[in-house]
């Protein structure tokens, strides 16, 4: 039996090393072969969101760095272990960078898993999942969201058994050894963690009643953060851009920043905190990556929160989020939006709610105003959202429900997606390779 440990700790963090050591001893004592990767020491670029691992080099990331070797190791394993500090209820950007690259190990085509849409298997067998996160102090909401994320990831990777746990960083080594014994036994006994229900469902934390309706925040300046690597050509920008056009029409000064561009440019990064501080409303528009946010967006969250920590803003600020996913069920964005809410609260914002769109590939980056009848409902929902943010300081329920309605029936979306992958692969001369299993020669 083979176990791969992915340690998403920061270079100066000792908790991951202690958990890794305790798990290694326990696994080896029960006959497991263990290999670990300290991801902070690996060379792994951010996922480009181009789906080339589906259509150009099927089963292999287009970028040739350490992600390929780790993806191959995971295919050959019986157990993959994620170790990470709990970051706003999710994974650290260090771990998430590799998790995002795991899509190369699944198929572009859809399958029904637990009653909802996911990508089908690429390989016959997938490893089980053990994910351990740690917090400095107890945070009930972060723990709940983290456990839910582990469950969602297990569905994505077709893991038969998954175990997710959250511990405190100050656990003694003896306590860690006892916990490791329990985790390994749960995996070997096929005892998956109990199903966790996420207590958000897109609802804003602030009420749409007295406080939200009494001029909670006067929005004079709004900042749109685009979390897609495709920047202007993304569905994220299509949705966020249209919303901000409606805000601009209400005499609100607006600005747009593309996070992937900013993080690669030290000068632009220095200007980001100032833009955030100057805004009355900050809205993040992003694509769903493995039931969470893209790794660079989590990194931006960390930097923004650290910048704002210990300093009081001169005015009260709103934070909202718009997510879109490639699956037709918009609720699959709930976990990521819960992470956004936790970030907003921890960074000192007032949470103003969220929107989610399923089947984001149907938009594919074109301006909503040019979408004709296909985008009428989207535009109406975003119009309501703009009105609610300005007049009530929150996105209203009608806007959330309107954007979440499927663009087309699920069966039709599955068919359109199948045709898209087929034609795109054909254009790259990779049609016969679509379902190849490049790491199979060494797979178990």
C-alpha positions in Angstrom: 0.0 0.0 0.0 1.3 3.4 -1.0 0.6 6.7 0.7 1.5 10.2 -0.7 1.7 13.0 1.8 1.3 16.6 0.4 2.4 19.1 3.1 1.0 22.6 2.4 2.8 24.2 5.3 4.7 27.5 5.0 8.5 27.1 5.2 8.7 28.3 8.8 5.7 26.3 10.0 6.4 23.3 12.2 2.9 21.9 12.7 2.8 20.2 9.3 6.1 18.6 10.0 4.9 17.2 13.3 1.7 15.8 11.8 3.6 14.4 8.9 6.1 12.6 11.3 3.3 11.2 13.4 1.4 9.9 10.3 4.5 8.5 8.7 5.3 6.4 11.9 1.7 5.2 12.1 1.4 4.3 8.4 4.7 2.5 8.3 3.8 0.6 11.4 0.8 -0.8 9.5 2.7 -1.7 6.4 2.3 1.4 4.2 5.0 2.7 1.9 5.1 6.5 2.5 6.3 9.3 0.3 6.0 12.9 1.1 6.2 16.2 -0.8 7.0 19.5 1.0 5.1 21.6 -1.5 6.8 24.9 -0.4 10.0 23.3 -1.7 8.4 22.2 -5.0 8.3 24.1 -8.2 4.6 24.3 -9.1 3.1 27.1 -11.2 -0.5 28.1 -10.9 -3.2 26.4 -12.9 -3.8 28.5 -16.1 -7.4 27.4 -16.4 -6.9 26.6 -20.1 -8.0 22.9 -19.8 -5.1 21.9 -22.0 -4.7 18.9 -19.7 -8.1 17.8 -21.1 -7.9 18.8 -24.8 -4.2 19.4 -25.9 -2.1 17.0 -23.8 -4.9 14.9 -22.2 -4.0 13.6 -18.8 -0.9 15.7 -18.4 -0.6 19.4 -17.4 0.6 21.6 -20.2 3.2 23.1 -17.8 6.2 20.8 -17.2 7.1 21.3 -13.6 6.9 19.3 -10.4 3.1 19.1 -10.7 3.4 16.3 -13.2 5.6 14.1 -11.0 3.2 14.6 -8.0 0.2 13.9 -10.2 1.8 10.6 -11.3 2.6 9.7 -7.7 -1.0 10.2 -6.7 -2.2 8.0 -9.5 0.1 5.3 -8.2 -1.0 5.7 -4.6 -3.7 4.1 -2.5 -4.0 7.1 -0.1 -3.4 10.8 -0.6 -2.9 13.0 2.4 -3.4 16.7 2.5 -1.8 18.6 5.4 -2.6 22.3 5.6 -3.2 25.2 7.9 -6.9 26.0 7.7 -7.0 29.2 5.6 -10.4 31.0 5.8 -12.0 27.5 6.2 -10.1 26.1 3.2 -6.7 25.0 2.1 -3.5 27.0 2.1 -2.5 28.5 -1.3 0.6 26.2 -1.2 -1.5 23.1 -1.0 -4.3 24.5 -3.3 -1.8 25.1 -6.1 -1.2 21.4 -6.4 -4.8 20.4 -5.8 -5.8 22.6 -8.7 -3.4 20.6 -10.9 -5.1 17.3 -10.0 -7.7 17.8 -12.7 -5.2 16.3 -15.1 -6.0 13.0 -13.4 -9.7 13.0 -14.2 -11.7 13.0 -17.4 -13.2 16.1 -19.1 -16.5 14.3 -19.6 -19.3 14.3 -17.0 -20.6 11.6 -14.7 -23.3 11.5 -12.0 -21.7 11.2 -8.6 -23.9 11.3 -5.4 -26.7 12.7 -7.5 -24.8 15.6 -9.0 -22.5 16.5 -11.9 -18.8 15.8 -11.6 -16.0 14.8 -14.0 -15.8 11.1 -14.8 -12.8 8.9 -13.8 -9.7 8.9 -16.0 -8.2 5.9 -14.1 -10.0 2.8 -12.9 -9.0 3.3 -9.2 -8.5 6.5 -7.3 -6.8 6.9 -3.9 -8.6 7.5 -0.7 -8.3 10.9 0.9 -7.2 12.0 4.4 -7.1 15.7 4.9 -5.9 17.3 8.2 -6.1 21.0 8.8 -5.0 23.0 11.8 -6.0 26.2 13.5 -4.2 28.4 16.1 -7.5 28.9 18.0 -10.9 27.2 17.7 -13.1 28.6 14.9 -16.4 26.7 14.5 -17.3 28.1 11.1 -13.9 27.4 9.6 -13.9 23.9 10.9 -17.3 23.2 9.4 -16.4 24.6 6.0 -13.1 22.7 6.0 -14.7 19.4 6.7 -17.3 20.1 4.0 -14.5 21.0 1.5 -12.8 17.6 2.2 -16.0 15.8 1.4 -16.5 17.8 -1.8 -12.9 17.1 -2.9 -13.4 13.4 -2.3 -16.4 13.4 -4.6 -14.4 15.2 -7.3 -11.5 12.7 -7.1 -13.8 9.6 -6.8 -12.3 8.6 -3.5 -14.1 5.7 -1.9 -13.1 6.7 1.6 -12.3 10.1 3.0 -11.5 11.4 6.4 -11.2 15.1 7.3 -10.2 16.5 10.6 -9.3 19.9 12.1 -6.9 20.1 15.1 -5.2 22.8 17.0 -1.6 23.6 16.3 -0.6 23.4 20.0 -1.4 19.6 20.2 1.4 17.7 21.8 3.3 15.1 19.9 1.6 12.4 22.0 -1.8 13.7 21.1 -0.8 13.8 17.4 0.3 10.2 17.5 -3.0 9.2 19.0 -4.9 11.2 16.3 -2.7 9.7 13.6 -3.6 6.2 14.9 -7.3 7.0 14.6 -7.0 8.6 11.1 -5.2 5.6 9.7 -7.6 3.1 11.3 -10.6 5.0 9.9 -9.0 4.9 6.4 -8.2 1.2 6.6 -11.6 0.4 8.1 -13.3 2.4 5.3 -14.9 4.7 7.8 -15.6 7.9 5.9 -16.2 11.1 7.8 -19.9 11.8 8.4 -21.6 13.9 5.8 -21.4 17.6 6.7 -24.1 20.0 5.8 -22.9 23.5 4.9 -24.9 26.1 6.9 -24.7 28.9 4.3 -26.5 28.2 1.0 -25.5 31.6 -0.3 -27.4 33.5 2.4 -25.7 36.8 3.5 -24.7 37.2 7.1 -26.2 40.6 7.4 -30.0 40.7 7.4 -32.0 42.4 4.7 -34.0 44.1 7.4 -33.4 47.1 9.7 -29.6 47.5 9.6 -29.2 46.6 5.9 -32.0 49.0 4.9 -30.9 52.0 6.9 -27.9 53.2 4.9 -25.4 50.8 6.5 -22.8 51.8 3.9 -23.0 54.6 1.4 -21.3 53.2 -1.7 -19.3 55.9 -3.5 -16.4 53.8 -4.7 -16.5 50.1 -5.7 -13.6 47.8 -6.5 -14.0 44.6 -8.6 -11.4 41.9 -8.1 -11.3 39.4 -10.9 -10.0 36.0 -9.8 -9.7 34.2 -13.1 -6.4 33.8 -14.9 -8.2 34.6 -18.2 -8.8 38.2 -16.9 -10.9 40.1 -19.4 -11.8 37.0 -21.4 -13.3 35.2 -18.4 -16.9 34.4 -17.3 -15.8 36.0 -14.0 -15.2 39.3 -15.7 -18.5 39.0 -17.7 -20.5 38.7 -14.5 -18.5 41.2 -12.4 -18.1 43.6 -15.2 -21.9 43.8 -15.9 -22.7 44.2 -12.2 -20.2 47.1 -12.0 -21.6 48.7 -15.1 -24.9 48.9 -13.2 -23.1 50.4 -10.2 -21.4 52.9 -12.5 -24.7 53.9 -13.9 -25.7 54.9 -10.4 -22.8 57.4 -10.2 -20.5 55.1 -8.3 -16.8 55.3 -9.1 -15.6 51.8 -10.1 -12.2 50.2 -10.6 -11.2 46.7 -11.7 -8.1 44.7 -10.7 -7.1 41.3 -12.1 -5.5 39.4 -9.2 -3.4 37.0 -11.3 -1.7 40.0 -12.9 -1.2 41.8 -9.6 0.4 38.9 -7.8 3.0 38.6 -10.5 3.9 42.3 -10.4 5.3 43.7 -7.1 4.5 47.3 -8.1 0.9 46.5 -8.9 0.6 44.5 -5.7 1.7 47.5 -3.6 -1.2 49.5 -5.1 -3.8 46.8 -4.3 -4.1 47.4 -0.5 -4.6 51.1 -1.2 -7.4 50.4 -3.7 -9.0 48.0 -1.3 -8.9 50.6 1.5 -10.4 53.3 -0.7 -13.4 51.3 -1.7 -16.8 51.2 0.1 -17.6 47.9 -1.7 -15.1 45.2 -2.7 -16.5 42.4 -4.9 -14.6 39.3 -6.0 -15.7 37.5 -9.2 -14.0 34.1 -9.6 -14.2 30.7 -11.2 -14.7 27.6 -9.0 -11.5 25.5 -8.9 -12.0 22.1 -7.1 -14.8 23.4 -4.9 -12.8 26.3 -3.7 -11.0 29.4 -5.0 -8.0 29.4 -7.4 -4.8 29.3 -5.4 -3.7 32.8 -6.4 -7.0 34.2 -5.0 -6.4 32.5 -1.7 -2.9 34.0 -1.6 -4.4 37.5 -2.3 -6.8 36.9 0.5 -4.0 36.2 2.9 -2.1 39.3 1.8 -5.1 41.6 2.1 -6.1 40.2 5.5 -2.5 40.6 6.8 -2.4 44.2 5.5 -5.6 45.0 7.3 -4.9 43.2 10.5 -4.5 45.4 13.5 -5.6 48.5 11.5 -9.0 50.1 11.5 -10.5 51.3 8.3 -11.6 54.9 8.2 -15.1 53.7 7.0 -17.2 50.6 7.1 -16.7 48.5 3.9 -18.8 45.8 2.2 -17.4 42.6 0.7 -19.4 40.4 -1.7 -18.5 37.6 -4.1 -19.7 36.1 -7.4 -18.7 32.5 -8.3 -19.2 30.6 -11.4 -18.6 26.9 -12.0 -18.4 24.5 -15.0 -21.0 22.2 -13.5 -24.7 23.0 -14.0 -25.5 23.0 -10.3 -24.8 26.5 -8.9 -24.9 25.2 -5.3 -21.6 23.5 -5.9 -20.1 27.0 -5.4 -21.4 27.2 -1.8 -18.2 26.0 -0.1 -16.1 28.5 -2.0 -18.5 31.3 -1.2 -18.4 30.3 2.5 -14.6 30.7 2.4 -15.2 34.2 0.9 -17.5 35.0 3.8 -15.0 33.9 6.4 -12.3 35.9 4.7 -14.5 39.0 4.7 -15.3 38.6 8.3 -11.6 38.0 9.3 -10.4 40.9 7.2 -12.7 43.3 8.8 -15.3 43.7 6.1 -19.1 43.5 6.4 -20.3 40.6 4.4 -22.8 41.7 1.8 -23.7 38.3 0.3 -22.9 36.3 -2.8 -24.1 35.1 -6.2 -23.4 31.8 -8.0 -23.8 30.7 -11.6 -23.8 27.1 -12.7 -22.8 26.2 -16.3 -20.4 29.1 -16.5 -19.0 27.7 -19.8 -22.1 28.9 -21.5 -21.0 32.5 -20.9 -17.3 31.9 -21.8 -16.2 35.4 -21.3 -18.5 37.3 -23.7 -20.2 40.6 -22.6 -23.6 39.8 -21.1 -25.1 42.8 -22.9 -24.3 41.1 -26.2 -25.7 37.7 -25.1 -29.3 38.3 -26.2 -32.0 36.1 -24.8 -29.6 33.7 -23.2 -28.4 36.3 -20.7 -31.7 38.1 -19.9 -32.1 36.2 -16.6 -28.5 36.8 -15.7 -28.7 40.5 -16.4 -31.9 40.8 -14.4 -30.3 39.0 -11.4 -27.3 41.3 -11.5 -29.5 44.3 -11.9 -31.3 43.3 -8.7 -27.9 42.7 -7.0 -26.7 46.2 -7.9 -29.9 47.7 -6.6 -29.7 45.7 -3.3 -26.1 46.6 -2.7 -26.7 50.3 -3.2 -30.0 50.6 -1.3 -29.7 47.8 1.3 -26.0 47.0 1.6 -26.7 43.4 0.6 -27.4 41.2 -2.3 -31.1 40.2 -2.2 -32.4 36.7 -2.2 -34.2 37.2 -5.5 -30.9 38.0 -7.2 -29.2 34.9 -5.8 -32.1 32.7 -6.9 -32.3 34.3 -10.3 -28.6 33.8 -11.2 -28.6 30.2 -9.8 -31.3 29.0 -12.2 -29.9 26.8 -14.9 -29.2 28.4 -18.3 -30.3 25.3 -20.1 -31.5 21.9 -18.8 -28.8 19.7 -17.3 -29.0 17.1 -20.1 -28.5 19.8 -22.7 -25.5 21.2 -20.9 -23.9 17.7 -20.7 -24.4 17.4 -24.4 -23.0 20.8 -25.2 -20.0 20.1 -23.0 -19.3 16.7 -24.6 -19.3 18.4 -28.0 -17.0 21.1 -26.8 -14.4 18.8 -25.5 -14.6 16.6 -28.6 -14.2 19.5 -31.0 -11.5 21.3 -29.0 -9.4 18.1 -28.7 -9.9 17.5 -32.5 -8.6 21.0 -33.2 -5.4 20.1 -31.3 -5.0 16.7 -33.0 -5.6 15.0 -29.6 -9.0 13.4 -30.3 -7.7 9.9 -29.9 -5.9 10.8 -26.7 -8.9 12.2 -24.8 -9.3 9.3 -22.5 -5.7 8.2 -22.4 -4.1 7.2 -19.1 -0.5 8.5 -19.4 0.6 7.3 -15.9 -1.0 3.9 -16.2 2.2 2.1 -17.0 3.3 2.7 -13.4 -0.2 2.7 -11.8 -1.3 0.1 -9.3 
